[in-house]
């Protein structure tokens, strides 16, 4: 009795390989979507945590933290306080304010400061020694004097601006991104984007936002993740 051996033809092999590639592409897209949603959720949680910290600060100080070190220094009684390189100003001022032990602080959630993925110093700056005596900062003993930022899940610093500063409209500074590039925060663009298109009102007190997955600053629109209810303007 003759036994025949049947192997795969080239066409059959190519079909199988094609199916495997197609399945791999589908799985990759599916997992990318899951990871993207996960990072959005992580960033939203970080912003919500900061909101709670700001509310605790405001309950003691009567105002939300100023979004620049000069005004923070005046509020806290240290007028020499200043940002040495004029980058990431808002979030750095927020973190420094929330780290203060004054008025029953610190207010910053310890998990944010201890998490090296969320605590960054991308522009590598610190409070100048000659500007403020260490004891006047009222930080935890032995803690760094770095001007830290809190970053989103993509590694880019969050943006913080108090609404007094937004209404005054006299600020502009750079945000240092995770990849080393810079993007500009401009007062006029911020005012235009934050003003509600129907009511003309601004969010209350302060705003915190992430540039989202695309890393592009839309001042709270597009895929940005915000501390206030988002609204979109029809083009």
C-alpha positions as CSV (number, residue, x, y, z in Angstrom):
1,X,0.0,0.0,0.0
2,X,1.4,3.4,-1.0
3,X,1.3,6.3,1.5
4,X,1.5,9.8,0.1
5,X,3.0,12.7,2.1
6,X,1.2,16.0,1.8
7,X,3.0,19.2,2.8
8,X,1.9,22.8,2.8
9,X,2.1,24.7,-0.4
10,X,3.7,28.1,-0.7
11,X,0.3,29.7,-1.1
12,X,-1.1,28.0,2.0
13,X,1.9,29.1,4.0
14,X,1.5,32.7,2.8
15,X,-2.2,32.6,3.7
16,X,-1.4,31.4,7.3
17,X,1.3,34.0,7.7
18,X,-1.1,36.7,6.5
19,X,-3.8,35.6,9.0
20,X,-1.2,35.7,11.8
21,X,-0.1,39.2,10.9
22,X,-3.7,40.4,10.7
23,X,-4.5,38.9,14.1
24,X,-1.4,40.5,15.6
25,X,-2.3,43.9,14.1
26,X,-5.8,43.6,15.6
27,X,-4.5,42.7,19.0
28,X,-1.9,45.5,18.9
29,X,-4.7,48.1,18.1
30,X,-6.9,46.6,20.9
31,X,-4.1,46.7,23.5
32,X,-3.1,50.2,22.4
33,X,-6.6,51.4,23.1
34,X,-6.6,49.8,26.5
35,X,-3.3,51.3,27.4
36,X,-4.4,54.7,26.2
37,X,-7.6,54.6,28.3
38,X,-5.5,53.4,31.3
39,X,-3.2,56.4,31.0
40,X,-6.1,58.8,30.6
41,X,-7.6,57.3,33.8
42,X,-4.3,57.5,35.7
43,X,-3.9,61.2,34.7
44,X,-7.5,62.0,35.7
45,X,-6.9,60.4,39.1
46,X,-3.7,62.5,39.5
47,X,-5.6,65.7,38.7
48,X,-8.4,64.8,41.1
49,X,-5.9,64.2,43.8
50,X,-4.3,67.6,43.2
51,X,-7.7,69.2,43.3
52,X,-8.3,67.7,46.7
53,X,-4.9,69.0,47.9
54,X,-5.7,72.5,46.5
55,X,-9.0,72.5,48.3
56,X,-7.3,71.7,51.6
57,X,-4.8,74.5,51.0
58,X,-7.5,76.9,50.2
59,X,-9.5,76.0,53.3
60,X,-6.5,77.2,55.4
61,X,-5.1,80.0,53.4
62,X,-8.4,81.4,52.0
63,X,-7.2,81.4,48.4
64,X,-5.8,78.7,46.0
65,X,-2.0,78.6,45.7
66,X,-0.7,81.3,43.4
67,X,0.6,80.0,40.1
68,X,4.0,81.7,40.2
69,X,6.7,81.8,42.8
70,X,6.8,85.6,43.1
71,X,3.2,85.8,44.3
72,X,3.6,82.7,46.4
73,X,6.5,84.4,48.1
74,X,4.5,87.5,48.8
75,X,1.6,85.4,50.2
76,X,3.9,83.3,52.4
77,X,6.1,86.3,53.5
78,X,9.2,85.4,51.5
79,X,9.3,88.1,48.8
80,X,12.6,86.9,47.4
81,X,11.1,83.7,46.1
82,X,11.5,83.4,42.3
83,X,11.7,80.8,39.6
84,X,15.3,80.7,38.3
85,X,14.6,79.7,34.7
86,X,11.0,80.7,34.0
87,X,9.9,77.3,32.9
88,X,7.0,75.0,34.2
89,X,6.2,78.0,36.5
90,X,2.6,77.2,37.4
91,X,2.9,73.5,38.4
92,X,6.2,74.2,40.2
93,X,4.6,77.0,42.3
94,X,1.7,74.7,43.1
95,X,3.8,71.8,44.3
96,X,6.0,74.1,46.4
97,X,3.0,75.7,48.0
98,X,1.4,72.3,48.8
99,X,4.7,71.0,50.3
100,X,4.7,73.8,52.9
101,X,4.1,72.8,56.6
102,X,2.5,76.1,57.4
103,X,-1.1,76.4,58.3
104,X,-1.3,72.7,59.2
105,X,0.4,71.6,56.0
106,X,1.9,69.9,54.0
107,X,-1.1,69.5,51.7
108,X,0.5,67.5,48.8
109,X,-0.5,63.9,48.7
110,X,2.6,61.9,49.7
111,X,2.1,59.4,47.0
112,X,2.5,62.1,44.3
113,X,5.8,63.3,45.7
114,X,7.1,59.8,46.2
115,X,6.2,58.4,42.8
116,X,9.2,59.1,40.5
117,X,6.9,58.6,37.4
118,X,4.6,61.5,38.5
119,X,7.2,63.6,40.4
120,X,9.5,65.2,37.9
121,X,12.0,68.1,37.5
122,X,12.3,68.2,33.8
123,X,13.9,71.7,33.7
124,X,16.3,70.8,36.5
125,X,15.8,73.8,38.7
126,X,15.8,74.5,42.4
127,X,15.0,77.3,44.8
128,X,18.1,79.5,44.9
129,X,20.1,79.3,48.1
130,X,20.5,83.1,48.2
131,X,16.9,83.8,47.6
132,X,15.3,82.1,50.6
133,X,16.8,80.6,53.7
134,X,16.0,76.9,54.0
135,X,14.0,77.2,57.1
136,X,11.7,79.8,55.5
137,X,10.5,77.3,53.0
138,X,8.8,75.3,55.7
139,X,9.4,72.0,53.9
140,X,9.7,68.7,55.6
141,X,13.2,68.3,57.2
142,X,15.7,66.8,54.8
143,X,13.5,67.2,51.8
144,X,14.8,68.4,48.4
145,X,14.5,72.1,47.5
146,X,14.0,71.1,43.8
147,X,11.1,72.8,42.0
148,X,9.2,69.7,41.3
149,X,6.5,69.2,38.7
150,X,3.7,66.6,38.8
151,X,3.5,64.8,35.5
152,X,0.7,63.1,33.6
153,X,0.9,59.4,32.6
154,X,2.8,60.3,29.4
155,X,5.5,62.1,31.5
156,X,4.6,65.7,30.6
157,X,4.1,68.2,33.4
158,X,0.6,69.2,34.3
159,X,-0.3,72.9,33.9
160,X,-1.7,74.9,36.8
161,X,-3.0,78.4,36.7
162,X,-5.0,80.3,39.3
163,X,-7.9,82.2,37.9
164,X,-6.7,85.5,39.3
165,X,-3.7,85.2,37.1
166,X,-5.8,84.1,34.1
167,X,-8.0,87.2,34.4
168,X,-4.9,89.5,34.8
169,X,-3.6,88.1,31.5
170,X,0.0,89.0,32.1
171,X,1.8,85.7,31.9
172,X,3.7,83.6,29.4
173,X,6.2,80.9,30.0
174,X,7.5,77.6,28.6
175,X,6.6,74.1,29.5
176,X,9.5,71.6,29.3
177,X,8.2,68.3,27.9
178,X,9.3,64.8,28.6
179,X,11.2,64.6,25.3
180,X,13.1,67.9,26.1
181,X,11.1,70.0,23.7
182,X,9.2,73.2,24.9
183,X,5.7,74.5,24.4
184,X,4.5,78.0,25.2
185,X,1.7,78.9,27.7
186,X,0.2,82.2,26.7
187,X,-2.2,84.4,28.7
188,X,-4.3,85.5,25.8
189,X,-4.7,82.0,24.4
190,X,-5.5,80.7,27.9
191,X,-8.2,83.4,28.4
192,X,-9.8,82.7,25.1
193,X,-9.9,78.9,25.6
194,X,-11.0,78.9,29.2
195,X,-13.9,81.4,28.8
196,X,-17.1,79.4,28.3
197,X,-18.4,80.0,24.7
198,X,-22.0,80.5,25.9
199,X,-21.9,82.0,29.4
200,X,-18.6,83.8,29.1
201,X,-17.6,82.5,32.5
202,X,-14.3,81.1,33.6
203,X,-13.8,78.0,35.7
204,X,-13.8,78.7,39.4
205,X,-10.6,79.3,41.4
206,X,-8.0,77.6,39.3
207,X,-7.4,75.1,36.5
208,X,-5.2,72.1,36.1
209,X,-4.8,70.3,32.8
210,X,-2.8,67.6,30.9
211,X,-1.9,67.9,27.3
212,X,-3.2,64.4,26.8
213,X,-1.9,61.6,24.7
214,X,-1.0,63.8,21.7
215,X,1.2,66.0,23.9
216,X,-0.3,69.1,22.3
217,X,-1.5,72.0,24.4
218,X,-5.2,72.7,23.6
219,X,-5.8,74.7,26.8
220,X,-8.3,72.1,28.0
221,X,-9.9,71.2,24.7
222,X,-9.2,68.4,22.2
223,X,-7.8,65.4,24.1
224,X,-6.6,67.4,27.0
225,X,-7.6,66.1,30.4
226,X,-8.9,68.8,32.7
227,X,-9.8,69.6,36.3
228,X,-13.0,71.4,35.1
229,X,-15.9,70.1,33.0
230,X,-14.8,70.2,29.4
231,X,-16.6,72.0,26.7
232,X,-16.0,72.0,23.0
233,X,-16.5,74.8,20.5
234,X,-17.9,73.8,17.1
235,X,-15.7,75.0,14.3
